[in-house]
Each structure stands twice: as C-alpha cells, then as structure tokens.
Amino acid sequence: MTSAEASPPALTHAVSGRPAPATEVVSPAAGPAVWHGAWTTPVMRPSAAPWFETWAEQGFTNQSLRQTVRLHTGGTQVRIRLSNAYGHTPLHITGAAIGRTAGPGAVQPSTMRILRFDGFTSTTIPAGERAVSDPVTLAAEPLDELTISLYFKESTGLATYHQLSMTTTYRAAGDHHRDPAATAYTDAVQPAYGSWYYLEGVETSGPHRLPRAVVTFGDSITDGFGATIDGHDRYPDLLTERLLTADRPRPVLNAGIGSNKLLTDSPLGGDAGIARFARDVLDQPRAGTVIVLIGINDIQHIDDPVSGTEDDSPPVTARQLIDGHRALIRAAQARGVRAIGATLTPFRGAAGWTPAGEAIRRRLNEWISTSGAYDAVVDFACALDPDSTGRIRENLHIGDHLHPNPDGYRAMADAVDLAVLDQ
C-alpha cells in the first residue's frame, strides 16, 4: 500500500529563479484529501553488529513503545505508516495512539487520539508489508512534535527499524499506549542515540496543498549523526526551518541511513542506495525533488568509522560511483522527480581516509559539479571546507573529521539555494 500520488510529467533540466509556488487552497469539493509527508525515516533490517545496543534484535512482547517525531509540515488530519519490511513473521499491532508531545515520554491528554486501521484498533501486517492508519483529526503545525504509542501483546520477533534516530525512544511493560503520562515509560534507550521501530512515516492533510516534497537522500551525514539528541538540528531539519522563515513552506523528508553505501549492501548501513532509492525517495507522498549526498562509505575502507568494523568489499572506482549516481538520476527523472546532486564532504583525518579515496571523492565531485547530469548542484563540500583544504573546518565537525556538528549541519542547510527547490 502506498500513499504516493501518480507521478507528474517528467521535468526538464532548466533552472530559473521564479518565486516559490503559492500554497493552494483545496476546496472541499476538490476530491479526496491530499496527503503530504510530514516526517519519514527509511527502515532497515536488524544488524548483527549494530553501532550501539538497540531493541531490534529482541523485539517486543507485552510491551508498549513510545516514539517522538517532529513534523516538517502541518495539517488538520494525521495518519501514520508502519512497516514490517524485514520481519520474518506477521506483525500484530494490538493498539496504537498519537498525540502532541508533552515532554519526555508524555502526551498532552486532550490531544490523545486512538489510531485505527480499516476501522479496527488492532492490525496485523504481513511479513514484508506495510500498513497505513486511518486518518484522525488532530491540528498540527510545522515543527510540532507528535508522540506515537504502539502496544505489542504478542511477540514481534526481530523488529524492522531505523537504527539512528538521534531521539529518545521509551518502552513500558504491559499495555500503556493510551496513557498520556510517562509514568510507565521508565525504560529508555541507552546510550541515547536512539532508534525508531516499525514507524516509517507520518502524513498530514489539510485545507492547503503544499508544494511537492524535498527528499534528502544519503548516509549518516543526512541521517544526522553528530546532531543534538532530541535537538532536531540535522541538516534536513534546519533546511525546513529556513523554508518556513522564508515563507516557502514545503515538506522536507529525511531518507538518510547511517553507514549506507550507494553500490553495495552493508551489515550496518542496510540496503544499497541504488536498491532502496525507489522505496525511500520516489514512493514518498508527492515527492518532487531529491538532494543526493552519498558515496563516502563506498570510498572509505572501513564499513563504519564509528564502530571501526572492517570492510572486505573490493575497492570502488570513481566510474562505478558515477554510474551509480546516473542510475539514481534516471530513476528520479522517470518519475518526474528533480535530482539535485550534492558534493561529497571532506573526510581527511577520518579513520577511513586514504590518498586514493580522496582522489575518488574529488573526481566524483568534479563530475557532480560540471557534468550537467543533475538538474542542479549544492556544494556541501565547500560549505564545510570553504578553503578547499580537503578537511572539514575544525569548528564544524564532531571530532572525527567526518561527521558535522550542529554548526556544520547549519552550514550545509544554508548552502542550499531555496530558489532551486522551487523549480
């Protein structure tokens, strides 16, 4: 099941500076509700060697789960998407609820809404499938935080999840999905990088049709490793804030996965970028533009610089990466989605840096910048390394010479030309 609209006609490569499209008022007689992606995260299979301890390997039995997200667009109705993409057995959701966040693990009582699926308060999602809840009336604004509660009476087995959420997720013994208070939710992920479980997306609908969504696609630098826990300062978050400040509201959906590679599957990084692109980008509700920032993990000779897990895959070439990017561009254009290429950010000083890898990064960046294959380009490399030293400025990374800190993520968000998103 998907909530994506049919793809519009293919777009051209022309870039102009015309003003942002005005928000369209939807008449009650205009037909079915128009659903916008308000938040999303790509789902993954549990890893045998995760960066940090998660609940995905053990799953949940007679437990409630409480997860918080920040919306990138608002509306008057809300629904959620749940995924059992990597489950080996059917997933039974005994109960689900949503409401405005009232603090860590808590929901504002007057906003608590019980979620239904085809009219029922419980649902079973077959292995490999997803479910979309029925809409509930709940007024929401961009940047509002919503808390989603799920109760699993039966054992779930291995949990489809997103490993790196940079938010705190809470767990309670027994059925507490209807409880506004956080009293029962005494178990939180430690360390506090956090993960999201089964939750794939939140969608909103309202009286206004927004411009089509911007989807940010990539690895941990898009996912937001190095951002503030529960601080919402990844670069896609900050890009959303820029759009709102400029009175250009539109959905910005984060499709980054830490450790993700463009060309090959990875134990920590999930399915290869070229394999997951259609699901995580093109199938998003009303996807209009994608910003592609991926390839640094293909270049590095360790699977992940945080864990230090060795990578025994063969060395990648610049030509292979260019061919992979061309595949993404073709897929996007076939669906009428504009593709913006982002230059790979520097990593000299990081654990996986080599002179050969640096040469590949520079060759790929030259192609992204000058080939004309992408509809437009954003120079994230320059944003973090304005003097072209091959290193991220010391005040813009977390200490590993690879992952930006919140200031670095702001520099990336500031580097995006908002007018380019309007084409």
VENZIVEN-V807148 format. One record per backbone hydrogen bond with DSSP energy under -0.5 kcal/mol. NH is the residue of the N-H (numbers start at 1). CO is the residue of the C=O. Records with the same first field share a line. If there is no record, write none. Layout:
BEGIN
NH=CO ; CO
END
This chain:
BEGIN
24=209
26=207
27=25
30=27
31=28
35=33
36=204
37=285
38=36 ; 202
39=202
41=200
44=161
50=47
59=55
62=152
63=152
64=172
65=150
66=170
67=148
69=146
71=69 ; 144
72=38
75=140
76=205
77=205
78=136
79=203
81=201
82=131
83=198
84=129
87=84
91=125
92=90
93=91 ; 123
94=92 ; 151
95=151
97=149
98=113
99=147
101=145
102=103 ; 106
106=103
107=180
108=100
111=108
112=108 ; 109
113=98
115=96
117=120
120=117
123=93
125=91
126=124
128=84
129=126
131=82
133=80
134=116
136=78
138=76 ; 136
140=75
143=71
144=141
146=69
147=99
148=67
149=97
150=65
151=95
152=63
153=151
156=60
159=56
161=44
162=196
165=163 ; 194
166=193 ; 194
167=193
170=66
171=187
172=64
174=62
176=174
179=176
185=182
186=184
187=171
188=186
189=169
193=191
194=191
196=162
198=160
199=197
200=81 ; 198
201=81
202=39
203=79
204=36
205=77
209=24
210=208
211=249
213=286
214=251
215=213 ; 289
216=253
217=215 ; 291
218=255
219=293
222=219
223=219
224=220
225=220
227=224
230=166
231=228
232=228
238=234
239=235
240=236
241=237
242=238
243=239
244=240
245=241
246=242
247=244
248=243
251=211
253=214
255=216 ; 253
257=218
260=257
266=270
270=266
273=261
274=262
275=272
276=272
277=273
280=276
281=277
282=277
283=278
284=281
287=284
288=213
289=213
290=338
291=215
292=290 ; 340
293=217 ; 291
299=295
300=296
301=352
303=309
304=309
308=304
311=301
312=310
321=317
322=318
323=319
324=320
325=321
326=322
327=323
328=324
329=325
330=326
331=327
332=328
333=329
334=330
335=331 ; 332
336=333
337=332
338=288 ; 336
340=290 ; 338
341=339 ; 376
342=292
343=378
347=390
348=390
350=347
353=350
358=354
359=355
360=356
361=357
362=358
363=359
364=360
365=361
366=362
367=363
368=364
369=365
370=366
371=367
375=339
376=339
378=341
380=378
383=379
384=380
385=381
388=385
393=384
396=393
397=394
398=403
405=396
409=405
410=406
411=407
412=408
413=409
414=410
415=411 ; 412
416=412 ; 413
418=416
420=417
421=417 ; 418
422=419
423=420
END
